[in-house]
Amino acid sequence: METVQLVVGCVSDCCNGIRKFINDLCIGQEPWQVVAYTFAATCFTFYVWNFAHGDEPLMKRFKKFVFRTVRRIPWVQRKIEQELNKNKVLILKDLNKVDKNFTFITDLPSIGMNDQNILQKASDYEKLGLYDYSGGKVSGTVYCGDSDLANLCTRVFNLYCWSNPLHPDVFPGCRKMEAEVVRMTCTLFNGDSKSCGTVTSGGTESILLACLAYRNLAYSKGIRYPEIIAPITVHAAFDKAAEMFRMKLTHIPIDINTMKVDVAAMNRAINSSTCLLVGSCPNFPHGIIDPIEDIAKLGRKYDIPVHVDACLGGFLVCFMDDAGYPLKPFDFQVPGVTSISADTHKYGYAVKGSSVLMFSKPELRHYQFFCQPDWPGGIYASPTLAGSRSGANIAVCWATLLHYGRKGYVDRTKKVIAAARYLAKNLQEIEGITVMGNPEVSVVAFTSYVFNIYSLCDRMTKLGWSLNALQFPSAIHFCVTANHIKEGVVEKFITDMRNVSANLIQNPDDSMQGKAAIYGSAQTIPDRSLIADMANTFLDACYSTEKPKDDFEEAKN
């Protein structure tokens, strides 16, 4: 009892002290001044609170603030604009180097062109490409070159070219196809009868919708600032989702030896606002599978949903056991995994524009749906980001799954994985090359501690190879597809790699051209908004129909 009285007395004395301090501050102040000071202090407090609890980490936002302030200096602005204009010219030149005539259609023809002329022009445009993807010279990008499947898909597309799953009453066949695609995919990933999902336009939309669902779930629990915790190697679509849906994304570092996410660091990052944990199977940069079972244990421990991003290799990993390359459990077999994304337009071999987002139960999928019940146009509801969707893409995806069947996918998976393992083994034996981690699926990432890896990338490009440059750390990866399982393709790549590496060891390249210059300099720029400006310049250039040759040369000078 005496202890309680002592505590009460201390609290009372403290409150009296605070009261006296505040009253002393207000001595001699007029009422309006007290109100004004209180209002200013309140605004300042809210500003500091919001700044400290933004969508991005505090240090990242502080750096952005500093660089944004510096860029307002007039001479800095002029210098940046000059560099961006110079880059725009160079990018336009690079994008249009294959087009000798450099002519664009900028107005509708007064009279429609006949079919023969349209097809001829389309054929001319198709021939502009420099890389032989069907011959296996391109990493990833095109995952299937099956002419028989292309013919089938063309015929199915013709049947459903006007269909729209937004109207299931008008196109019931399309609705049935989408439902079957989702159910077949859920079965592949060991989902039970409650598992469900939707067909989306690609991996990015699948990831966006998963994050949207978990944000809405977090809101329903009273979490005001939902936070995603994911590996630093997770797909950039999670960054896009965080930006679009006003969420915070906390990136967790990876183990430098295994290239897998540090689960202990992920555990430490979990807090009361965490709404989602993410693991990749495999990740895009290095082709490494994160420890899904360990991440799912954290999800169960803290009652947090777990999403497995299998967009890249989903339609490989689900067949690898049958193909003779067993993996640790990664799908709905793992307790705690609540959703999975897998792209049918990658190793599912469907045409571009289809992916499947799966949930362990319908209640989670409901948080992805959108409904506006009060619209004068009627009750509007849609399952994905888009309203109208291409029923033809769904139909072609459905036809592709039926075309290959389980045996067809297992056979292809066996060949792709065998080629990737062969590639990794032989690259590791090349002097100057270091394979990153232990790639188990189709992507093999490698770097060099002897020479500039981007210089190697540039030299391989000159030999006709299109590779993927990585950063932080500097590296390259090669994504093995069905186009690389043809006889001699991987062997040719290894031979070229061995020759180029040996030449770089004997004659180091310090000239910094092409990707070596772009990626080498980009990683040293502390203001990442400048890199974003350069990327915007590239995207603008992709839509450009201007650039007469004379103007180009004048701008260059």
N, C-alpha and C positions, 0 to 999 in steps of 0.2 A: 504494500500500500504506500509506503514511504517513497519507493522508487517511482511509482506512478505520479505521486504528488510532485516529486522533484522534476520529472519530465514535463508535466503540465506547467510548472512554474517557469522552466526554461523556455518553453514555447511562448508563454505569455510575455516574458521579458523580451524575447526576440521580436514579437509582434509590436510591442510598445516601442521598441527601438526603431523599427522600420517606420511606424506611424510618426514618431517624433522627427525622424530624418526627412520624411516627405513633407511634413508640415513646415519644418524649417526652410526647406527649399522654396515653399510657396509664400513665405513671408515677404511682403512688399510687392507681390505680383497681383495684377488685376485679374478678375475672373476670365476675361477673354484670353489672356496670356496662358493661364492654366489649361484652358480648353485647347488652344492652338498647340502648345507643347505636347499635350497628351495625344492629339491627333497626329502630329508629326512623328512622335515616338511609336505610335501604333502602326503607321504606314511603313516606317523603317523596319520595324520588327517583322511585319508581313513580308516585306521585300527580302530580308535576310532569310526568313524561313523558306520562302519559295525558291530562292537561289540555292539554298542548301538541300532542298528536296526536289530538284528538277528531274527530268527524264534521263539525264546523262550524269556520270560521275562528276563530283564537284571540281576536281582538278582539270578534267577535260573541258568543262564549261568555262573555267577561269582562263585556260589557255586560249580558247576561242575568243573570249572577251578581249584579251590583250592583243591578239593578232588582228581582230576586227578593228580595234582602236588604231593600231599602227597603219592599217591599210587605208584609213581615212586621210592620212597625210598626202597632200596633193602630188608631190613628186613620186611617192610610192605608188599611188594610183596610176600615174602616167606610165611608170616602168612596168607595172603588171599588165596594163592594157597593151603595151607594145609587145611584150612577150607572148601574151595570149593571141594577139593578131598574127604574130609570126608563126605560132604553133598551128593556128587555124589554116594558114596557107599550106604549111607542110602536110597537115592531116588531109586537107582536100586533095592535094597532089597524090598522096599515098592511096586514098580511097578510089581515085579515078585513074590510076595508072593503067588499069586494064582496059579503059574505054578510050580508044584512039580517036573516035569521032567526037566524043563528049557532047552529045546532044540529048536533051530531055524533052519529053512531052509535057508541056506546061498548060495547054488548053485542050478542052474536049474537041475532037475532030468535028467539023461542021456536019459531016455525014459519017455514020458509023462505018468502021473498017470491016472488010469481009473476014471470015474466019481464017482463011488461008494466010492473009497478011498478019493477023494477030498471032497466029501460031508461029509464023516465021520470026516475028519480032521477039516473041517469048523464047524461042529457041536461041536466037542471037544473044539475048540477055543471059540465058543459062550458061552459055559458053564463055562468059566473061571471067569466070573463076580461074585462079591460077593453080589451086591445090587439087590434087587427085585423091579425093576422099574415098572413092570406090576402090582405089588401088592400095588403100591403107596408109596414105601419107599424112593423115590428119589425126591428131590425138582427140579422142572423144567426138563431139560435135554431131556426127552422123553414125548412128549405132547399128544401122541395118542397110544392106544394099541388095536385098532379095528381090529380084525382078518378078518372080511368081507372086510374091506377096503384094508387090506394087500393082500388079494387074488386078488382083483380087480386090484390093483396097479401092482402086479406081472404079470398079463396077459397083461396090457397096456404096461408095460416096455418091455416085449418080442416083442411087435409089433414095438417099436421105439428104440430098444437098439443100433442100428447102426446110428440113425439119428443125424444130425448136422445142427442147424439153420443157420450156416455160409453159407450154400448152400440152400437157399430157393427154387431155381429152381429144385433141386434134391429132397428136402423134403418139398413140399408145405403144406402138412398136419400139419407138425410141426410149420411152420410159422403161419398158421391159428390159431393153438392152443395158441401160445404165444400172438398173437394179442387179442384173446378172453380173456385170463387170465388178460391181462393189462386192457382191457375195462371193464370187470366185476369188477375188483378191483377199478378202477377209479370211477365207478358208486357207489360202496359201500361207498366211501369217498366223495360223493357228488361233483364229478368233472363234469364240463359241457362238451360240445362236443369238446372243444379245449384241454381238459386234455389228457395227454398221458403218456407213460412210457416205461419201459423195465423190463423183468424178469432177475434177477441176481442170483448168486450162494448162496446168503445169505445176512443177514443184514449188515455185514461188507462191502461187495462189494457195496451194495446199498448206504451206507453212503460215501464210497470212491468216488463213481461216482457223488453223489450230490455235494461233496466238490470240485471235479475236475471241474464240470460244472460251479460252482460259481467262482472258481479261474480263469478259462478261461474268464468268463464274466467280472471279475474285470480287467484282463489284457487288454481286449478290451476297457475298460474305462480309461486306463492309470494308473491304480493302480499297483505300482511296488511290494509292499509287502502286499498282501491280508491277511486280518485278520478275523478269525472266532471268534465270541463271543458266548459262550455256558455255561450252568450251570456246576458246578464242578461235578455234578452227571451224566453228559451226558456220553454216551457209549464211551469206550476207542478207538473205531474205528475212532472217530474224531481226537484223538491224532495221530493215525496211518496215517490218511489222511494228517494232518498238516506236519508230518515228510516226507511223500512220495512226497508231492506236493509243498514243500517249502513254507508253509503258517504259519502264526502265529496264535496260539490258545490261547485266553484269557478266563480263567475260572472265572465264576462269582459265588460268595458264595450263599448258600441257607439260608432261614430262619430256624433257629434251631427248631422252634416249628412246622411249617407246612411242612418242608423239601422241600419246593418249591423254585425255583430260586428267588432271590431278583431282581425284575424288575427295581427298582430305580438304583441299582448298575449296571445293564446291560445298562441302559440309560446313565449313567456317563461314561461307558467304550467305547461307540460308538465314532468313530473318522473317519477321511477322508479315512482311509485304510480299514474300516470294509466292508466286502463283504458278510457276512452271519450271521444271528441270528438263534439260535437253541433252541427249546424246546422239552421236552420228553413227550410222552403220552402212557404209563407211563415210568418213568425211571427204569433202571434195579436194582439199589441197594435197593431202598425203595418202589418201586411200586407207586410212587406219580406222579400225572399229573401236569406239570408246567402250569402256567397261559397263555395258548396259545393266548387268545384274547388280553391280555396286550402286549405280545411280538409282535404280529402282528401289533398292533397300533404303536409300535416303528418302525417296518418295513415300514409301510405306511408313517410315519412322516419323516423318513430319506431316503426313497426310497431304502431300503435294503431288499434283499430276505430273506424269513423266511422258514426254514425247520422244519418240525415236525417229530421227530424220533418216529415212532410207530412200530418199528421192533418187540419189545417184545409182546405187547398186541394189535396190530393193528386189528387182526381178533377177538378180543373181544369187543373193544370199539365201533367199527362200528355197533355192534348188541345190545349194552347195552340198548338203548332206547326201542327197541322192546322187550327186555327181562325184562323190568320193572325196570331198573336201569339207569335213565336218567343222562346224563353228560352235562356239558357246551360245546358249540361248539368248535371243535378242528381241523376240517378238511378243505376242500376247501370251506365250507360255510363261513369261517372266511376270510374277505377281508384282503389281505396281505400275506396269506399262499401261498407260491409258489411251494413247493414240500413236499412230504410225503414218508416215507419208511415204509413198512409193510411186515413182514415175513410170507409167506404162509407155511413155514415148522415149524412154532410154532403153534399158535392157528388156523391156516388154515388147520392143520393136514396133510399136504403133507409130503412126505419123505424128509429127510435132503438134502439141496442143492437148495432151491428156495426162492426167495424174490421178491418183486415188488417195484421198485422206480418210483414214479409218479411225474409229473410236471404239473403245471397249464396251460402251453401252449407249443407248439412244439419248439418255439424259444429257450427256456431254455434247452430243451433236446438236441438241436444241439450242445451245448457247451460240452456235455458229449461224443459225438461221436468222433471217431478217423478216419482220412482218410489220406492215403499216395498215392497221385495221380501219383508219379513219379517212383514208384518201377518197376524194370524190369520184375517182376513176374506178373504185371498187376496192376490195380487200387485196392488198398487194403483199405477196410473200415469195421469197426466193431463198434457195438453199445455199447459194454461193455468192461471191462478190458480184458477178454479172447477173443481169436479168435474163435477157435472151442469150442463149448459148447455141453453139453449133451442134446440132444433132448428128451431123455427118461425122464429126470427129469422134463422138461416142460410138457410132455405128462401126467406124473403121477400127477403133480400139477393140471393140467386141469381136469383130471378125478376125483380128490379129491373134487374140488369145485363143480362139477356137482353131485357127489355122495351125498353130504350133502345138497346142496341147502340152500336157506335162512332159511327155517324152521329148518333144522337140526342144523345149526350154532346157531340160536337163542336159541334152546332148550339146547344145550351144554353150551352156554354162561350163561344162567340162572342158571344152576347147578354149573358151576365153580365159578361164582361171589357169589352165595349163600354160597358155601363152604368157600370161602375166607373171606367173612364177618363174618361167624360163627367162623372161626379160629381166626380172629382179636379180636372179642368180648371176646372169652374165654381166649385167651392169656393175654389180658389186666387184667383179673381177677386173674391171677396166681401171688402169692406173689413173688416179686423180678423181675418180668418181666415188661418191659415198651415197648409198641408198638410205633413205630416211625411214627409221622404224622398221617394222616387219609387215609389209603390205600383204594382206590376206585375200584381197578381192581383185579388182581390175585396174586400179590406179597405182602406178609406181612413181614415187617422187625421189629425186636425187639432187645432190648438190656437189660442190667441190671446194676443198680447202687448199687447192693448189693453184687454180686459175679462176678467172671470172666466169661464173656459170652462165651469165647472160651472153657473154661472147660466144660460148659454145652454142647457145640457143640461136644466135644470129647466123652462125656458120651452118648449122643444121637447116635453118630456113632457106639459105641459099642452095641447099641440096634438095629442096622441095618438101621438107618436113614442116608441119605446122604443130608446134608444141605449146604447152601452157606455162607461162612464167608465173612464179610465186614470189611472195615477199615476206619478210619478217619471219623466218630467215630467207635469204635469197636461195631460190631453188627452181627446178623445172619438174613438171610431172608429165607422164605419158599415160593416157587412158586407153586401155586395150578394148576394142569393140569387135563385133563380128567381122568388120572389114580387115582386121589384122590377123585373123586366124587362117587366112589364105596362105598357101605355101610360099615360104621365102620372105614374107613381109617383115616379121620380127627379126629374122636373121639379117636382113638388109639394114634395118635400123641399128642393130648392135654393131655391125661392121662399120657403118658410117660414124657411129658414136666413138668407136675405138680409134678410128683414123683421125677424127677431129680432135679428140682429147689428146692424142699423142702429139699432134701438130701444135696444140696450144701449150703443151708442156715445153716443147722445144722452142716455140716462137710465141711467147705471151702477147696477147692482143690488148693494147692500152688505148685503142682508138675510140672506144665507146660509141658505137653506132647502133641504130635500130633499137631493139628491146634492151640491149646493154645500156644504152644512153638513157632511155625512158625510165626503166626500173632502177637503174643504178643511181640516178640523180633524184628520183622521186622519193626514195627511202631516206634521203638525207635532208629533205625539206621539213622543218618542224611544223610549219603552218599547213595542216592537211587540207584546209579549205582551198588552198591553191591547187592541190591535186584534184579536188572536186571541180574547180573551175576548168581545169584542163580536160577533165572527163566530159563536162558539159559542152566544151568546144567540140570534142569528138562527136558527141551525140547530135549536136546542131549540124555538124558537117554531114552526118548520115542522111539528113533530110534536105540537104542543099541541092538545088537544081541550077545554081549559078556558078560562075567562075569561068568566064571567057579567058582564053589563054593569055591575051595581052594584059588583062587585069591581074591575072595570077603572077606574071613575071614582075609587074610593077609593084605589087604588094610584097613580093619576095625581096625586092631590092629596097 
